[in-house]
Amino acid sequence: MSRTTPSPLAAVPPPDVNGRHGSDRMMRLLTAFADVYVPLAGRRHPRPVPAPVDDALELLVTRRRQEADDVVSLRLTAPDGGRLPGWQPGAHLDVTLPSGRRRPYSLCGDPADVHAYRIAVRRIDGGGGGSVEVHEALRPGVRVTVRRPRNAFPFAADASVLLIAGGIGITPVLPMAREAERRGLDWRLVHCGRTRASLPFADELAELAARSPDRVEVLTDEEHGVPDAAGLLSRAPAGSAVYCCGPGPMLDAVRAAFDASAARALHFERFTAAPVRDGRPFTVRLRGSGEVLDVPADRTALQVLRERDPATPYSCRQGFCGVCAVRVLAGEVEHRDRKLTDEERAAGRMLVCVSRAAEGGCLELDL
């Protein structure tokens, strides 16, 4: 915080209306009254402290549908059928599963449907367990707790857009395509995947293609071969914005090829943790046990902590949800998140999914 040093002239009171220097008696009386009354009034009528906002919603699974091989969609509504908070294309829900796991899932329904949310989840055996639990435990009639929709992948409705989706990455992209169609934008959508049977919402994309010919393209590895990132980006009109969501290798390839394309902006969202960039090895010390764990240059503190304790909480693994936050008792943090405020960082908070320490440093965690 910057401070202004007062000028020496400020100590000399200005002359009164009659040109006399020195304090005015009436002003002295008013000042004395204010010095006594204002603090008393503040104590009698304290400034209200805003109540914390509870953004948790309890929702009911009212419909479950098989959308593709290993992909199910869930329709979530309020138990009383009431209105739900609104959302925009690109938004997601943080869903707390019956086990206590919290996972983010993109909203893939219609923002105009104010009484329901829709999410879709591909089952990944051998993953973190969240997708398997969704497939096995969430049936019609089950209640789940979610946080109000949040958007880390907003659709800016650029005049010209190319939408690229890989597999289950169609979930945030499908509402974007509908919004682009509704607004009359110059848009194109490419949905890529291994096989047609693995691609969700094929019927809805077919309906969209019927309404907007030549704007929707489906590419499968078995029919067209593995798509080339430069070839995908060649579909982008000059000056357009690209929105991409899908597997990590696809995103990395699109990012690498983007500068040579005619597009002017790239927006993307990952479903998996991004690779560590410019990482340096450091250690973490656990306050409770005294254990010291090595964090290699190419891994995150969260990965190391989860190896020790698989129940370590996490969600996005990209530094924007805050689920993996821990308190740092000692050591200097290299913050890489997009969630914590300056005040939270100063208080010792850290997101272990992305943030690190300097090379060779040690962070003592309140764990």
Secondary structure, 3 states (H helix, E strand, C coil): CCCCCCCHHHHCCCCCCCCCCCCCHHHHHHHHHHHHHHHHHHHHCCCCCCCCCCCEEEEEEEEEEEEECCEEEEEEECCCCCCCCCCCCCCEEEEECCCCCEEEEEECCCCCCCCCEEEEEECCCCCCCHHHHHHHHCCCCCEEEEECCECCCCCCCCCEEEEEEEHHHHHHHHHHHHHHHHHCCEEEEEEEECCHHHCCCHHHHHHHHHHCCCCEEEEEHHHHCCCCHHHHHCCCCCCCEEEEEECHHHHHHHHHHHCCCCCCEEEEEECCCCCCCCCCCEEEEECCCCCEEEECCCCCHHHHHHHHCCCCCCCCCCCCCCCCEEEEEECCEECCCCCCCHHHHHCCEEECCCCEECCCCEEEECC
